[in-house]
Amino acid sequence: MKPKRMSDARLIPDEVMDSLRRIAVRAVEEDGY
């Protein structure tokens, strides 16, 4: 079984991706970058 990163990414709901992006943005803002 070869790992398919693209297919795995497609299985992730857009809502989850958006939430992860928001968390990342908040972390960056808190760090002051």
mmCIF file of the N, C-alpha and C atoms, coordinates in Angstrom:
data_MODEL
# 
_entry.id   MODEL 
# 
loop_
_atom_site.group_PDB 
_atom_site.id 
_atom_site.type_symbol 
_atom_site.label_atom_id 
_atom_site.label_alt_id 
_atom_site.label_comp_id 
_atom_site.label_asym_id 
_atom_site.label_entity_id 
_atom_site.label_seq_id 
_atom_site.pdbx_PDB_ins_code 
_atom_site.Cartn_x 
_atom_site.Cartn_y 
_atom_site.Cartn_z 
_atom_site.occupancy 
_atom_site.B_iso_or_equiv 
_atom_site.pdbx_formal_charge 
_atom_site.auth_seq_id 
_atom_site.auth_comp_id 
_atom_site.auth_asym_id 
_atom_site.auth_atom_id 
_atom_site.pdbx_PDB_model_num 
ATOM 1  N N  . MET A 1 1  ? 0.849   -1.202 0.000  1.00 0.00 ? 1  MET A N  1 
ATOM 2  C CA . MET A 1 1  ? 0.000   0.000  0.000  1.00 0.00 ? 1  MET A CA 1 
ATOM 3  C C  . MET A 1 1  ? 0.880   1.247  0.000  1.00 0.00 ? 1  MET A C  1 
ATOM 4  N N  . LYS A 1 2  ? 0.803   2.004  -1.066 1.00 0.00 ? 2  LYS A N  1 
ATOM 5  C CA . LYS A 1 2  ? 1.569   3.254  -1.129 1.00 0.00 ? 2  LYS A CA 1 
ATOM 6  C C  . LYS A 1 2  ? 0.728   4.394  -0.575 1.00 0.00 ? 2  LYS A C  1 
ATOM 7  N N  . PRO A 1 3  ? 1.299   5.246  0.247  1.00 0.00 ? 3  PRO A N  1 
ATOM 8  C CA . PRO A 1 3  ? 0.549   6.380  0.815  1.00 0.00 ? 3  PRO A CA 1 
ATOM 9  C C  . PRO A 1 3  ? 0.155   7.367  -0.265 1.00 0.00 ? 3  PRO A C  1 
ATOM 10 N N  . LYS A 1 4  ? -1.108  7.754  -0.247 1.00 0.00 ? 4  LYS A N  1 
ATOM 11 C CA . LYS A 1 4  ? -1.584  8.742  -1.227 1.00 0.00 ? 4  LYS A CA 1 
ATOM 12 C C  . LYS A 1 4  ? -1.953  10.015 -0.484 1.00 0.00 ? 4  LYS A C  1 
ATOM 13 N N  . ARG A 1 5  ? -1.017  10.925 -0.409 1.00 0.00 ? 5  ARG A N  1 
ATOM 14 C CA . ARG A 1 5  ? -1.256  12.156 0.354  1.00 0.00 ? 5  ARG A CA 1 
ATOM 15 C C  . ARG A 1 5  ? -2.368  12.983 -0.275 1.00 0.00 ? 5  ARG A C  1 
ATOM 16 N N  . MET A 1 6  ? -2.413  13.016 -1.586 1.00 0.00 ? 6  MET A N  1 
ATOM 17 C CA . MET A 1 6  ? -3.442  13.816 -2.267 1.00 0.00 ? 6  MET A CA 1 
ATOM 18 C C  . MET A 1 6  ? -4.825  13.275 -1.937 1.00 0.00 ? 6  MET A C  1 
ATOM 19 N N  . SER A 1 7  ? -5.006  11.962 -2.024 1.00 0.00 ? 7  SER A N  1 
ATOM 20 C CA . SER A 1 7  ? -6.318  11.368 -1.746 1.00 0.00 ? 7  SER A CA 1 
ATOM 21 C C  . SER A 1 7  ? -6.689  11.586 -0.281 1.00 0.00 ? 7  SER A C  1 
ATOM 22 N N  . ASP A 1 8  ? -5.714  11.471 0.613  1.00 0.00 ? 8  ASP A N  1 
ATOM 23 C CA . ASP A 1 8  ? -5.990  11.677 2.035  1.00 0.00 ? 8  ASP A CA 1 
ATOM 24 C C  . ASP A 1 8  ? -6.424  13.115 2.283  1.00 0.00 ? 8  ASP A C  1 
ATOM 25 N N  . ALA A 1 9  ? -5.784  14.056 1.593  1.00 0.00 ? 9  ALA A N  1 
ATOM 26 C CA . ALA A 1 9  ? -6.119  15.471 1.783  1.00 0.00 ? 9  ALA A CA 1 
ATOM 27 C C  . ALA A 1 9  ? -7.548  15.720 1.312  1.00 0.00 ? 9  ALA A C  1 
ATOM 28 N N  . ARG A 1 10 ? -7.952  15.041 0.248  1.00 0.00 ? 10 ARG A N  1 
ATOM 29 C CA . ARG A 1 10 ? -9.304  15.236 -0.287 1.00 0.00 ? 10 ARG A CA 1 
ATOM 30 C C  . ARG A 1 10 ? -10.347 14.720 0.693  1.00 0.00 ? 10 ARG A C  1 
ATOM 31 N N  . LEU A 1 11 ? -9.981  13.730 1.494  1.00 0.00 ? 11 LEU A N  1 
ATOM 32 C CA . LEU A 1 11 ? -10.944 13.166 2.445  1.00 0.00 ? 11 LEU A CA 1 
ATOM 33 C C  . LEU A 1 11 ? -11.205 14.126 3.598  1.00 0.00 ? 11 LEU A C  1 
ATOM 34 N N  . ILE A 1 12 ? -10.300 15.102 3.798  1.00 0.00 ? 12 ILE A N  1 
ATOM 35 C CA . ILE A 1 12 ? -10.476 16.053 4.899  1.00 0.00 ? 12 ILE A CA 1 
ATOM 36 C C  . ILE A 1 12 ? -11.526 17.091 4.515  1.00 0.00 ? 12 ILE A C  1 
ATOM 37 N N  . PRO A 1 13 ? -12.551 17.268 5.354  1.00 0.00 ? 13 PRO A N  1 
ATOM 38 C CA . PRO A 1 13 ? -13.605 18.248 5.074  1.00 0.00 ? 13 PRO A CA 1 
ATOM 39 C C  . PRO A 1 13 ? -13.039 19.659 5.027  1.00 0.00 ? 13 PRO A C  1 
ATOM 40 N N  . ASP A 1 14 ? -13.676 20.515 4.209  1.00 0.00 ? 14 ASP A N  1 
ATOM 41 C CA . ASP A 1 14 ? -13.220 21.904 4.091  1.00 0.00 ? 14 ASP A CA 1 
ATOM 42 C C  . ASP A 1 14 ? -13.309 22.611 5.436  1.00 0.00 ? 14 ASP A C  1 
ATOM 43 N N  . GLU A 1 15 ? -14.327 22.260 6.222  1.00 0.00 ? 15 GLU A N  1 
ATOM 44 C CA . GLU A 1 15 ? -14.506 22.922 7.518  1.00 0.00 ? 15 GLU A CA 1 
ATOM 45 C C  . GLU A 1 15 ? -13.302 22.667 8.416  1.00 0.00 ? 15 GLU A C  1 
ATOM 46 N N  . VAL A 1 16 ? -12.798 21.438 8.381  1.00 0.00 ? 16 VAL A N  1 
ATOM 47 C CA . VAL A 1 16 ? -11.638 21.103 9.215  1.00 0.00 ? 16 VAL A CA 1 
ATOM 48 C C  . VAL A 1 16 ? -10.420 21.894 8.757  1.00 0.00 ? 16 VAL A C  1 
ATOM 49 N N  . MET A 1 17 ? -10.233 21.976 7.441  1.00 0.00 ? 17 MET A N  1 
ATOM 50 C CA . MET A 1 17 ? -9.098  22.722 6.906  1.00 0.00 ? 17 MET A CA 1 
ATOM 51 C C  . MET A 1 17 ? -9.187  24.179 7.314  1.00 0.00 ? 17 MET A C  1 
ATOM 52 N N  . ASP A 1 18 ? -10.397 24.755 7.224  1.00 0.00 ? 18 ASP A N  1 
ATOM 53 C CA . ASP A 1 18 ? -10.584 26.166 7.594  1.00 0.00 ? 18 ASP A CA 1 
ATOM 54 C C  . ASP A 1 18 ? -10.248 26.372 9.063  1.00 0.00 ? 18 ASP A C  1 
ATOM 55 N N  . SER A 1 19 ? -10.700 25.450 9.912  1.00 0.00 ? 19 SER A N  1 
ATOM 56 C CA . SER A 1 19 ? -10.442 25.599 11.351 1.00 0.00 ? 19 SER A CA 1 
ATOM 57 C C  . SER A 1 19 ? -8.938  25.517 11.623 1.00 0.00 ? 19 SER A C  1 
ATOM 58 N N  . LEU A 1 20 ? -8.259  24.597 10.940 1.00 0.00 ? 20 LEU A N  1 
ATOM 59 C CA . LEU A 1 20 ? -6.815  24.464 11.141 1.00 0.00 ? 20 LEU A CA 1 
ATOM 60 C C  . LEU A 1 20 ? -6.102  25.726 10.680 1.00 0.00 ? 20 LEU A C  1 
ATOM 61 N N  . ARG A 1 21 ? -6.575  26.299 9.571  1.00 0.00 ? 21 ARG A N  1 
ATOM 62 C CA . ARG A 1 21 ? -5.951  27.527 9.059  1.00 0.00 ? 21 ARG A CA 1 
ATOM 63 C C  . ARG A 1 21 ? -6.145  28.658 10.050 1.00 0.00 ? 21 ARG A C  1 
ATOM 64 N N  . ARG A 1 22 ? -7.347  28.742 10.630 1.00 0.00 ? 22 ARG A N  1 
ATOM 65 C CA . ARG A 1 22 ? -7.616  29.816 11.593 1.00 0.00 ? 22 ARG A CA 1 
ATOM 66 C C  . ARG A 1 22 ? -6.703  29.677 12.803 1.00 0.00 ? 22 ARG A C  1 
ATOM 67 N N  . ILE A 1 23 ? -6.526  28.443 13.279 1.00 0.00 ? 23 ILE A N  1 
ATOM 68 C CA . ILE A 1 23 ? -5.657  28.205 14.436 1.00 0.00 ? 23 ILE A CA 1 
ATOM 69 C C  . ILE A 1 23 ? -4.223  28.606 14.096 1.00 0.00 ? 23 ILE A C  1 
ATOM 70 N N  . ALA A 1 24 ? -3.790  28.263 12.892 1.00 0.00 ? 24 ALA A N  1 
ATOM 71 C CA . ALA A 1 24 ? -2.428  28.603 12.472 1.00 0.00 ? 24 ALA A CA 1 
ATOM 72 C C  . ALA A 1 24 ? -2.261  30.111 12.411 1.00 0.00 ? 24 ALA A C  1 
ATOM 73 N N  . VAL A 1 25 ? -3.256  30.798 11.864 1.00 0.00 ? 25 VAL A N  1 
ATOM 74 C CA . VAL A 1 25 ? -3.184  32.263 11.760 1.00 0.00 ? 25 VAL A CA 1 
ATOM 75 C C  . VAL A 1 25 ? -3.126  32.875 13.150 1.00 0.00 ? 25 VAL A C  1 
ATOM 76 N N  . ARG A 1 26 ? -3.934  32.361 14.063 1.00 0.00 ? 26 ARG A N  1 
ATOM 77 C CA . ARG A 1 26 ? -3.927  32.898 15.428 1.00 0.00 ? 26 ARG A CA 1 
ATOM 78 C C  . ARG A 1 26 ? -2.572  32.679 16.073 1.00 0.00 ? 26 ARG A C  1 
ATOM 79 N N  . ALA A 1 27 ? -1.996  31.521 15.880 1.00 0.00 ? 27 ALA A N  1 
ATOM 80 C CA . ALA A 1 27 ? -0.691  31.219 16.471 1.00 0.00 ? 27 ALA A CA 1 
ATOM 81 C C  . ALA A 1 27 ? 0.363   32.176 15.923 1.00 0.00 ? 27 ALA A C  1 
ATOM 82 N N  . VAL A 1 28 ? 0.312   32.434 14.625 1.00 0.00 ? 28 VAL A N  1 
ATOM 83 C CA . VAL A 1 28 ? 1.292   33.337 14.008 1.00 0.00 ? 28 VAL A CA 1 
ATOM 84 C C  . VAL A 1 28 ? 1.106   34.743 14.549 1.00 0.00 ? 28 VAL A C  1 
ATOM 85 N N  . GLU A 1 29 ? -0.150  35.174 14.670 1.00 0.00 ? 29 GLU A N  1 
ATOM 86 C CA . GLU A 1 29 ? -0.419  36.528 15.166 1.00 0.00 ? 29 GLU A CA 1 
ATOM 87 C C  . GLU A 1 29 ? 0.073   36.665 16.609 1.00 0.00 ? 29 GLU A C  1 
ATOM 88 N N  . GLU A 1 30 ? -0.127  35.622 17.408 1.00 0.00 ? 30 GLU A N  1 
ATOM 89 C CA . GLU A 1 30 ? 0.308   35.677 18.807 1.00 0.00 ? 30 GLU A CA 1 
ATOM 90 C C  . GLU A 1 30 ? 1.831   35.744 18.886 1.00 0.00 ? 30 GLU A C  1 
ATOM 91 N N  . ASP A 1 31 ? 2.508   35.049 17.974 1.00 0.00 ? 31 ASP A N  1 
ATOM 92 C CA . ASP A 1 31 ? 3.970   35.059 17.981 1.00 0.00 ? 31 ASP A CA 1 
ATOM 93 C C  . ASP A 1 31 ? 4.502   36.408 17.522 1.00 0.00 ? 31 ASP A C  1 
ATOM 94 N N  . GLY A 1 32 ? 3.680   37.169 16.804 1.00 0.00 ? 32 GLY A N  1 
ATOM 95 C CA . GLY A 1 32 ? 4.096   38.498 16.375 1.00 0.00 ? 32 GLY A CA 1 
ATOM 96 C C  . GLY A 1 32 ? 4.763   38.503 15.009 1.00 0.00 ? 32 GLY A C  1 
ATOM 97 N N  . TYR A 1 33 ? 4.601   37.431 14.244 1.00 0.00 ? 33 TYR A N  1 
ATOM 98 C CA . TYR A 1 33 ? 5.204   37.404 12.905 1.00 0.00 ? 33 TYR A CA 1 
ATOM 99 C C  . TYR A 1 33 ? 4.323   38.150 11.920 1.00 0.00 ? 33 TYR A C  1 
# 
